[in-house]
Amino acid sequence: MKSRLRSHPMRQQSNQASLRQTVDRELIRMDSVSDRLPSSVIFALRSTLLNWYSQQGRDLPWRRSRDPYAIWVSEIMLQQTQVKTVIPYYDRWLTQFPTLQTLASADQQQVLKVWQGLGYYARARNLHRAAQEIVSQHNGIFPTDLQMAMSLPGIGRTTAGGILSAAFDQPTPILDGNVKRVLARLVALPVPTSKAIAPLWQLSEALLDPAHPRDFNQAWMDLGATICLPRNPLCDRCPWQPHCSAYNQGIQNQLPMTETRSPIPRKIIGVAVIWNDAGQILIDRRKPEGLLGGMWEFPGGKVEPGETIPDCIQREIQEELGIEIEVGDRLIVVDHTYSHFHVTLNVHHCQHISGEPQAIECDEIRWVELADLDSYPFPKANLQIIEALKKEKDG
């Protein structure tokens, strides 16, 4: 049997120290990268990008507006979500909540229902809270000061910069995912973007055209979204190709550098569709904080090691609602992916046996008719359960 090779502990520590020193040196080098860009290059980058944008920029509904509220809604929706997905939600939102004041006065359940299906529901809750703060603390007027805008729920530096530049033409830089990728290739960033946030902000600020900040910020978001793609960038169509260090070194497909990530865990969940003798279904509303806060769902929970799905469902319903149920046939299995984990929902029909449901682990519980489920905001994975129930009834 061959002996296994093992790295000597001191050698491992030495390698790690060497790697840290290399990264530190690269970050020091990056700190001054904006200072080393000649003014003539900066001028060329600005002018070529703005010329490209005037011909190739996307016609998006929020770009036809200077209303900070409408622009703010688009900025929040575009976090973690593609433009083509956002547009119908954006139109629906502004139909339902045409002004900041109508949003502020709306009920949170109404807000979540309009957002339903767009995901990352904290965004909707933060929009609602921020609108209420603007009404109560800023006389209903979106603040034009960067720090004040950043103090609102759900608004960070990039979002605030995007709103203020688009609505008021303020020279406020941005650093979203598209811009990070463009900059990483432009200067051939030798470390992952997460390791160079400060110098990337400096570079974003140095390149921003103070005379045309609205168009410039929109332009390089478009450049990243349509040309400087994550994979196989269209360098032959890029206005910045002559100045792009990654392109000139032939390493555009290797940048930005990525960090090693752990595999995304999978959670196995048992879910109950609980019926009572009147033919109603029991649903519960999640607590307002945390993942899917304020949304309605079918009750259930995580399967413990060695536990069967029916046993899991019975235990979870007893712990969460304090009632006895009989677990019946499986309705559907739903696979869904969140940002940091996968879930598999094993959904079973259940019959209520005894006990009065209590909101032990949730904010509220209700017995509802199948036809009324559409009135409640449910997470995307739960919508598949509702569709399966409707199909079963009609079938």
C-alpha positions as CSV (number, residue, x, y, z in Angstrom):
1,M,0.0,0.0,0.0
2,K,1.4,3.4,-1.0
3,S,1.8,5.8,1.9
4,R,-0.3,9.1,1.7
5,L,1.7,12.3,1.2
6,R,1.0,14.8,3.9
7,S,2.0,18.5,3.8
8,H,4.3,19.5,6.7
9,P,2.4,21.9,9.0
10,M,5.2,24.5,8.9
11,R,5.3,24.3,5.1
12,Q,1.5,24.9,5.0
13,Q,1.8,27.9,7.2
14,S,4.7,29.3,5.1
15,N,2.6,28.8,1.9
16,Q,-0.4,30.6,3.5
17,A,1.8,33.5,4.7
18,S,3.4,33.8,1.2
19,L,-0.1,33.9,-0.4
20,R,-1.3,36.6,2.1
21,Q,1.8,38.7,1.3
22,T,1.2,38.3,-2.4
23,V,-2.5,39.4,-2.0
24,D,-1.4,42.3,0.3
25,R,1.2,43.5,-2.3
26,E,-1.5,43.3,-5.1
27,L,-3.9,45.3,-3.0
28,I,-1.3,48.0,-2.3
29,R,-0.6,48.1,-6.0
30,M,-4.4,48.5,-6.6
31,D,-4.7,51.3,-4.1
32,S,-3.0,53.7,-6.4
33,V,-4.3,52.4,-9.8
34,S,-6.6,55.3,-10.3
35,D,-3.8,57.7,-9.7
36,R,-1.7,56.0,-12.4
37,L,-4.4,56.5,-15.1
38,P,-3.4,59.5,-17.2
39,S,-6.0,62.2,-17.6
40,S,-5.9,61.6,-21.3
41,V,-6.9,57.9,-20.8
42,I,-9.7,58.9,-18.4
43,F,-11.0,61.4,-20.9
44,A,-10.9,58.8,-23.7
45,L,-12.7,56.3,-21.5
46,R,-15.4,58.8,-20.6
47,S,-16.0,60.0,-24.2
48,T,-15.9,56.6,-25.9
49,L,-18.3,55.1,-23.3
50,L,-20.8,58.0,-23.6
51,N,-20.7,57.9,-27.4
52,W,-21.3,54.1,-27.3
53,Y,-24.2,54.6,-24.9
54,S,-25.8,57.3,-27.1
55,Q,-26.0,54.7,-29.9
56,Q,-26.3,51.3,-28.0
57,G,-27.9,52.2,-24.6
58,R,-31.0,50.2,-23.6
59,D,-34.4,51.9,-23.6
60,L,-35.7,51.0,-20.2
61,P,-38.9,52.3,-18.6
62,W,-37.2,53.9,-15.6
63,R,-34.8,55.7,-17.8
64,R,-37.7,57.7,-19.2
65,S,-38.3,59.2,-15.7
66,R,-36.6,61.7,-13.5
67,D,-38.9,60.8,-10.6
68,P,-36.6,59.6,-7.7
69,Y,-39.4,57.4,-6.4
70,A,-39.7,55.5,-9.7
71,I,-35.9,55.3,-10.1
72,W,-35.6,54.1,-6.5
73,V,-38.1,51.3,-7.1
74,S,-36.2,50.1,-10.2
75,E,-32.8,50.2,-8.4
76,I,-34.2,48.0,-5.6
77,M,-35.9,45.6,-8.0
78,L,-32.7,45.2,-10.1
79,Q,-30.7,44.0,-7.1
80,Q,-30.2,40.3,-7.7
81,T,-32.7,40.3,-10.6
82,Q,-32.4,40.6,-14.4
83,V,-33.9,43.4,-16.3
84,K,-36.3,41.3,-18.3
85,T,-37.7,39.8,-15.1
86,V,-38.1,43.2,-13.4
87,I,-40.0,45.1,-16.1
88,P,-43.4,43.6,-15.6
89,Y,-43.1,43.8,-11.8
90,Y,-42.0,47.5,-12.1
91,D,-45.0,48.4,-14.3
92,R,-47.3,46.5,-11.9
93,W,-45.8,48.2,-8.8
94,L,-46.2,51.7,-10.2
95,T,-49.8,50.9,-11.2
96,Q,-50.5,49.8,-7.7
97,F,-48.3,52.3,-5.9
98,P,-47.9,55.3,-8.3
99,T,-46.4,57.6,-5.6
100,L,-44.2,57.3,-2.6
101,Q,-47.1,58.4,-0.5
102,T,-49.4,55.6,-1.7
103,L,-46.7,53.1,-0.9
104,A,-46.1,54.5,2.6
105,S,-49.9,54.2,3.4
106,A,-50.2,50.7,2.0
107,D,-50.6,47.6,4.2
108,Q,-47.5,45.4,4.2
109,Q,-49.5,42.4,3.0
110,Q,-50.6,44.3,0.0
111,V,-47.0,45.3,-0.7
112,L,-45.7,41.7,-0.4
113,K,-48.5,40.5,-2.7
114,V,-47.5,42.9,-5.5
115,W,-43.9,41.8,-5.0
116,Q,-44.8,38.1,-5.0
117,G,-42.6,36.0,-7.2
118,L,-39.7,38.5,-7.5
119,G,-37.9,37.0,-4.5
120,Y,-35.6,38.5,-1.9
121,Y,-38.6,39.8,0.0
122,A,-36.6,42.0,2.4
123,R,-36.3,44.4,-0.6
124,A,-40.1,44.9,-0.6
125,R,-40.3,45.3,3.2
126,N,-37.4,47.8,3.1
127,L,-39.0,49.8,0.3
128,H,-42.2,50.0,2.4
129,R,-40.4,51.0,5.6
130,A,-38.2,53.6,3.8
131,A,-41.3,55.2,2.2
132,Q,-42.8,55.6,5.6
133,E,-39.6,57.1,6.9
134,I,-39.4,59.6,4.0
135,V,-43.0,60.7,4.7
136,S,-42.5,61.0,8.4
137,Q,-39.0,62.5,8.4
138,H,-38.4,64.1,5.0
139,N,-41.9,65.6,4.3
140,G,-42.5,62.9,1.6
141,I,-39.5,64.1,-0.5
142,F,-36.7,61.7,-1.4
143,P,-33.5,63.1,0.2
144,T,-30.9,64.5,-2.2
145,D,-28.0,64.1,0.3
146,L,-26.0,60.9,-0.2
147,Q,-25.6,60.1,3.5
148,M,-29.3,60.7,4.2
149,A,-30.3,58.5,1.3
150,M,-27.9,55.8,2.6
151,S,-29.6,56.0,6.0
152,L,-32.9,54.7,4.6
153,P,-33.7,50.9,5.0
154,G,-32.3,48.8,2.1
155,I,-30.3,51.6,0.4
156,G,-26.5,51.2,0.3
157,R,-23.9,53.3,-1.4
158,T,-24.4,51.9,-4.9
159,T,-28.2,52.2,-4.8
160,A,-28.0,55.7,-3.4
161,G,-25.5,56.7,-6.0
162,G,-27.6,55.2,-8.8
163,I,-30.7,57.1,-7.6
164,L,-29.1,60.4,-7.1
165,S,-27.2,60.3,-10.4
166,A,-30.2,59.2,-12.4
167,A,-32.8,61.5,-10.7
168,F,-30.7,64.6,-10.0
169,D,-27.6,64.2,-12.2
170,Q,-25.4,64.2,-9.1
171,P,-21.8,62.9,-9.6
172,T,-22.2,60.0,-7.3
173,P,-20.3,56.8,-8.2
174,I,-21.7,53.3,-8.2
175,L,-20.2,49.9,-7.8
176,D,-22.7,47.2,-8.7
177,G,-21.8,43.8,-10.1
178,N,-21.6,44.9,-13.7
179,V,-19.3,47.8,-12.8
180,K,-17.1,45.6,-10.7
181,R,-16.7,43.2,-13.6
182,V,-15.9,46.0,-16.1
183,L,-13.3,47.6,-13.8
184,A,-11.7,44.2,-12.9
185,R,-11.1,43.6,-16.6
186,L,-10.1,47.2,-17.4
187,V,-7.2,47.1,-14.9
188,A,-6.7,43.3,-14.9
189,L,-7.5,43.2,-11.2
190,P,-5.2,40.5,-9.7
191,V,-7.5,39.6,-6.8
192,P,-11.2,38.8,-6.4
193,T,-13.3,42.0,-6.4
194,S,-14.4,41.3,-2.9
195,K,-10.7,41.8,-1.8
196,A,-10.4,45.2,-3.5
197,I,-13.6,47.1,-2.7
198,A,-11.9,50.3,-1.6
199,P,-9.7,50.7,-4.6
200,L,-12.6,49.8,-6.9
201,W,-14.6,52.6,-5.4
202,Q,-11.7,55.0,-5.9
203,L,-11.5,53.9,-9.6
204,S,-15.3,54.3,-10.1
205,E,-15.1,57.8,-8.7
206,A,-12.1,58.7,-10.8
207,L,-13.7,57.5,-14.0
208,L,-17.2,59.0,-13.4
209,D,-17.8,61.9,-15.8
210,P,-18.8,64.8,-13.5
211,A,-20.5,66.6,-16.4
212,H,-22.7,63.6,-17.4
213,P,-23.0,61.4,-14.3
214,R,-26.5,60.2,-15.1
215,D,-25.6,58.9,-18.5
216,F,-22.2,57.7,-17.5
217,N,-23.5,55.5,-14.7
218,Q,-26.2,54.1,-16.9
219,A,-23.7,53.5,-19.6
220,W,-21.3,51.3,-17.8
221,M,-24.1,49.3,-16.2
222,D,-25.2,48.6,-19.8
223,L,-21.6,47.9,-20.8
224,G,-21.4,45.2,-18.2
225,A,-24.9,43.8,-18.9
226,T,-24.6,43.6,-22.7
227,I,-20.9,43.6,-23.7
228,C,-18.6,42.8,-20.8
229,L,-20.5,39.6,-20.0
230,P,-19.5,37.2,-17.2
231,R,-18.6,34.6,-19.8
232,N,-17.4,35.2,-23.3
233,P,-17.4,39.0,-23.3
234,L,-18.0,40.6,-26.6
235,C,-14.7,42.4,-26.7
236,D,-14.9,43.2,-30.4
237,R,-17.9,45.5,-29.7
238,C,-16.5,47.1,-26.6
239,P,-15.6,50.9,-26.7
240,W,-13.0,50.3,-24.0
241,Q,-11.2,47.5,-25.8
242,P,-8.0,49.6,-26.6
243,H,-7.5,50.4,-22.9
244,C,-8.6,47.1,-21.4
245,S,-5.7,45.4,-19.7
246,A,-7.4,42.0,-19.5
247,Y,-8.1,42.1,-23.2
248,N,-4.6,43.2,-24.1
249,Q,-3.2,40.3,-22.0
250,G,-5.7,37.8,-23.3
251,I,-7.1,37.0,-19.9
252,Q,-10.6,38.5,-20.1
253,N,-12.2,35.1,-19.6
254,Q,-10.2,34.5,-16.4
255,L,-11.4,37.8,-14.8
256,P,-12.8,38.8,-12.4
257,M,-11.0,36.2,-10.2
258,T,-13.4,34.2,-8.2
259,E,-13.2,33.0,-4.6
260,T,-13.5,29.3,-3.7
261,R,-17.0,28.7,-2.3
262,S,-18.4,25.9,-0.3
263,P,-21.0,23.7,-1.9
264,I,-24.5,25.1,-1.3
265,P,-26.3,22.9,1.3
266,R,-29.7,21.2,0.7
267,K,-32.4,21.2,3.2
268,I,-35.1,18.5,3.1
269,I,-38.4,19.9,4.4
270,G,-41.7,18.2,5.2
271,V,-44.7,20.4,4.4
272,A,-48.4,19.9,5.4
273,V,-51.5,20.9,3.5
274,I,-53.8,20.6,6.5
275,W,-57.6,20.2,5.8
276,N,-60.4,20.6,8.3
277,D,-63.8,19.1,8.2
278,A,-65.2,22.2,6.5
279,G,-62.8,21.7,3.5
280,Q,-60.6,24.6,4.5
281,I,-56.7,24.7,4.5
282,L,-54.5,26.0,7.3
283,I,-51.9,28.6,6.4
284,D,-49.5,30.6,8.6
285,R,-47.7,33.9,8.2
286,R,-44.0,34.0,8.9
287,K,-42.6,36.5,11.5
288,P,-41.6,39.8,9.9
289,E,-37.8,39.4,10.3
290,G,-35.6,37.0,8.4
291,L,-36.0,35.0,5.2
292,L,-39.5,35.5,3.6
293,G,-40.6,37.6,6.5
294,G,-44.3,38.5,6.5
295,M,-45.1,35.9,3.7
296,W,-47.8,33.2,4.1
297,E,-46.9,29.6,3.7
298,F,-48.0,26.0,4.3
299,P,-46.6,24.9,7.7
300,G,-43.8,22.4,8.1
301,G,-40.1,22.1,8.8
302,K,-36.7,20.4,8.4
303,V,-36.4,16.7,8.4
304,E,-34.2,15.5,11.2
305,P,-31.6,12.7,10.7
306,G,-33.3,9.2,10.6
307,E,-36.8,10.8,10.5
308,T,-39.4,9.9,7.8
309,I,-41.3,12.6,6.0
310,P,-44.6,11.8,7.7
311,D,-42.9,11.7,11.2
312,C,-41.3,15.1,10.4
313,I,-44.6,16.7,9.4
314,Q,-46.4,15.4,12.5
315,R,-43.7,16.6,14.8
316,E,-43.3,20.0,13.2
317,I,-47.1,20.7,13.2
318,Q,-47.2,19.8,16.9
319,E,-44.3,22.1,17.7
320,E,-45.4,25.0,15.5
321,L,-49.2,24.9,15.8
322,G,-49.9,22.6,18.8
323,I,-52.4,20.4,17.0
324,E,-52.7,16.7,16.0
325,I,-52.9,15.7,12.4
326,E,-53.0,12.6,10.3
327,V,-50.5,12.6,7.4
328,G,-52.0,11.4,4.1
329,D,-50.9,11.1,0.5
330,R,-48.1,13.0,-1.0
331,L,-49.2,16.0,-3.2
332,I,-46.0,17.2,-4.8
333,V,-42.2,17.5,-4.4
334,V,-40.9,21.0,-5.0
335,D,-37.2,21.8,-5.5
336,H,-36.2,25.5,-5.0
337,T,-32.9,27.4,-4.7
338,Y,-32.3,30.4,-2.5
339,S,-29.1,32.4,-2.5
340,H,-27.3,30.3,0.1
341,F,-29.1,26.9,0.1
342,H,-31.4,24.5,-1.8
343,V,-34.6,23.2,-0.4
344,T,-36.7,20.1,-1.3
345,L,-40.3,20.5,-0.1
346,N,-42.1,17.1,0.4
347,V,-45.7,18.1,0.5
348,H,-48.4,15.9,1.9
349,H,-52.2,16.2,2.4
350,C,-53.0,16.1,6.1
351,Q,-56.2,15.9,8.1
352,H,-56.8,18.0,11.2
353,I,-57.6,15.6,14.1
354,S,-57.7,17.6,17.3
355,G,-56.5,20.8,19.1
356,E,-57.0,24.5,18.3
357,P,-54.2,25.8,16.1
358,Q,-51.9,28.3,17.8
359,A,-49.4,30.7,16.4
360,I,-46.4,29.3,18.3
361,E,-43.6,29.8,15.7
362,C,-45.4,32.3,13.4
363,D,-47.2,35.6,13.5
364,E,-50.7,34.5,12.4
365,I,-52.7,31.4,11.3
366,R,-55.9,31.2,9.2
367,W,-58.2,28.6,7.8
368,V,-58.9,29.6,4.2
369,E,-60.8,28.3,1.2
370,L,-58.7,26.9,-1.7
371,A,-60.1,29.6,-4.0
372,D,-59.0,32.3,-1.6
373,L,-55.3,31.3,-1.5
374,D,-54.6,33.7,-4.4
375,S,-55.4,36.6,-2.1
376,Y,-52.3,36.0,0.1
377,P,-48.6,36.7,-0.7
378,F,-46.8,33.3,-0.9
379,P,-43.2,32.6,-1.7
380,K,-42.5,31.2,-5.1
381,A,-42.0,27.6,-4.0
382,N,-45.4,27.6,-2.3
383,L,-47.1,28.9,-5.4
384,Q,-46.3,25.5,-7.0
385,I,-48.1,23.8,-4.1
386,I,-51.2,26.0,-4.8
387,E,-51.1,25.1,-8.5
388,A,-50.9,21.4,-7.7
389,L,-53.9,21.8,-5.4
390,K,-55.9,23.5,-8.1
391,K,-54.9,20.9,-10.7
392,E,-55.8,18.1,-8.4
393,K,-59.3,19.7,-7.7
394,D,-59.9,20.3,-11.4
395,G,-58.6,16.8,-12.4
